[in-house]
Amino acid sequence: MVAPAFTDIPQNSGIVARLPESARPYARLMRLDRPIGTWLLLLPCWWGIAFSASFMPDLWLMLLFGLGAVVMRGAGCVVNDIYDRKIDRQVERTRTRPLASGEVALWQAVLFLGLLLAIGLGVLLMFNRATIILGALSLLLVFTYPLMKRVTWWPQLFLGLTFNWGVLMGWCAATEEIGLVPVLAYIAGVFWTLGYDTIYAHQDKRDDVLVGIKSTALLFGDKSQRWVALFYALAIFFLALAGWADGDGVGRGYEWGLLIVACFAAVQLILWKPDDPENCLRRFKANRDFGLIVLAAIIIGKMI
């Protein structure tokens, strides 16, 4: 079993600690105490915005997508926990989540989900029509992704399709169209997610076997490090293709940035211990820096 130190023990600290006690379970339900997921959803949005810029990215768009990422990541977590509330009770790491533990009732979670979706709609309506359509389509992914681990060994692929949709939306919010650059960056993001979420899934592999949940961690087994290395390599390859498709939009600074990203990913793979849950969590969280380096590479590539 996963060591108790790595369960989703209530984290009433930081922003959660500043909220009224009655609001804290809902803050944890939408994972405000665990911002890494918001970062991983937001950064592809910012990639799309940065790629669309001729110099500096639109800061107002970045702010709007920041708010949208917090809300929609929260909504996605609520959907996931509604679907998985019975399974979560059987998994060491997730049994203390608000729905699984009974801290929040099912009907309360459904109402809270409605509130989050209403706020998300309010943010979405501030964008152009094409972006609104893309945002509406993303809900198909948001509501189907949590079911994938029941039917396929590749739920991480569906997470990648969901979490990186923001590349397309970010570009479209700035340009009102979809182009080759964001499509290539989207593919890169899907492979990136396949890598980091396979690492994440290694935390739960023992419990997943017991409850019948599928994942790439179980599919790849002892070969996971080779597969994750391939996914990271493909992510960087498609990011390079996105830079090439951008033509004169990005300069040598982008190429150097991707070299740094490649070195960073290689170090994380060397340090990764698939059978150590704490190590898996550290390697997973390091992907925020992976995404930030890519963002910096795009911005610097536009500037020089």
Buried (B, 14 or more C-beta within 10 A) or exposed (E): EBEEEBBBEBBBEEEBEEBEEEEBBBBBBBBBBBBBBBBBBBBBBBBBBBBBBEEEBBEEBBEBBBBBBBBBBBBBBBBBBBBBBEBBBBBBBBBBBBBBBEBBEEEBBEEBBEBBBEBBBEBBEBBBEBBBBBBEEBBEBBBEBBBBBEEBBBBBBBBBBBBBBBBBBBBBBBBEEBBEBBBBBBBBBBBBBBBBBBBBBBBBBBBBEEBEBBBBBBBBEEEBBEBBBEBBBBBBBBBBBBBBBBEEBBBEBBBBBBEEBBEBBEEBBEEBEBEBBEBBBBBBBBBBEBBBBBBBBBBBBBEE
